[in-house]
């Protein structure tokens, strides 16, 4: 009966408004791009890749070039092109990134090593924190910045399992994840929520009234209120028939794109899907990306300018660009 109900859910999900069957797709060659960011001049995308570098796209004639890294002893000879997770302490593995536009600083969540910040010229990033409240970070996964207050919001998916163990984390329904914030003015890290089920992406609303964050393992979106009578409380906004990863606000305001991997259980046939919602949890768009990604897990759908989506995936050897959707 559970399988029948789930299949009905998938059918209904596939018939949501504005489903499109075609789009223009471009591949930008780079390995394991989890997320993307653009600087205050609109240049980029910048992305963290599998061998530990943050790289910047310089156009079709040049491609991606090195911008920053977060391990002081990183060796290009050892690390460049190497995707071995056992080398993370030497090479790094940046996942979520975001620019504080007022300063030009790039904040980096290295999934294995902690929170970092790079200056306006990139190069070696400075470590901010490797843990909070005495608990080391094990799997930094999502990051967004309130550009008004400069506050950096981020998630740590697990206090037990690192990225290479994410399947075990999902299988055991690990609920040791946390939502946190970093205040660059006071340099304090604050834990906002604990006992989360695989928290992944985070996105701040216009005016920082609230933020939305995903729980990958929990298959849901939560709203955390930052201001108003509900401040410092959270509520489940939406439950999805799959695993949601990063969430990004659109340039038009309080609507958001989510990278959702639609499957009954991790390891089964996956339908990588771009889902757009509003701040009330209403689904506005639903775009299957299986034509380009097959059953590969996607990690982010980002629309930095209207009409262009950047699709991240730590398992793909390209960054996808979708237009005419």
HELIX and SHEET records of a PDB file:
HELIX    1   1 UNK A    2  UNK A   14  1                                  13    
HELIX    2   2 UNK A   76  UNK A   79  1                                   4    
HELIX    3   3 UNK A   85  UNK A   87  5                                   3    
HELIX    4   4 UNK A   88  UNK A   91  1                                   4    
HELIX    5   5 UNK A  163  UNK A  165  5                                   3    
HELIX    6   6 UNK A  166  UNK A  171  1                                   6    
HELIX    7   7 UNK A  206  UNK A  208  5                                   3    
HELIX    8   8 UNK A  290  UNK A  293  1                                   4    
SHEET    1   A 4 UNK A  24  UNK A  29  0                                        
SHEET    2   A 4 UNK A 318  UNK A 323 -1                                        
SHEET    3   A 4 UNK A 308  UNK A 312 -1                                        
SHEET    4   A 4 UNK A 300  UNK A 305 -1                                        
SHEET    1   B 8 UNK A  36  UNK A  37  0                                        
SHEET    2   B 8 UNK A  46  UNK A  48 -1                                        
SHEET    3   B 8 UNK A  54  UNK A  57 -1                                        
SHEET    4   B 8 UNK A  64  UNK A  69 -1                                        
SHEET    5   B 8 UNK A 122  UNK A 129  1                                        
SHEET    6   B 8 UNK A 114  UNK A 119 -1                                        
SHEET    7   B 8 UNK A 105  UNK A 110 -1                                        
SHEET    8   B 8 UNK A  94  UNK A 100 -1                                        
SHEET    1   C 2 UNK A 131  UNK A 132  0                                        
SHEET    2   C 2 UNK A 135  UNK A 136 -1                                        
SHEET    1   D 4 UNK A 140  UNK A 145  0                                        
SHEET    2   D 4 UNK A 151  UNK A 156 -1                                        
SHEET    3   D 4 UNK A 177  UNK A 183 -1                                        
SHEET    4   D 4 UNK A 188  UNK A 196 -1                                        
SHEET    1   E 4 UNK A 199  UNK A 204  0                                        
SHEET    2   E 4 UNK A 210  UNK A 215 -1                                        
SHEET    3   E 4 UNK A 220  UNK A 225 -1                                        
SHEET    4   E 4 UNK A 234  UNK A 239 -1                                        
SHEET    1   F 4 UNK A 243  UNK A 250  0                                        
SHEET    2   F 4 UNK A 253  UNK A 262 -1                                        
SHEET    3   F 4 UNK A 271  UNK A 278 -1                                        
SHEET    4   F 4 UNK A 283  UNK A 288 -1                                        
END                                                                             
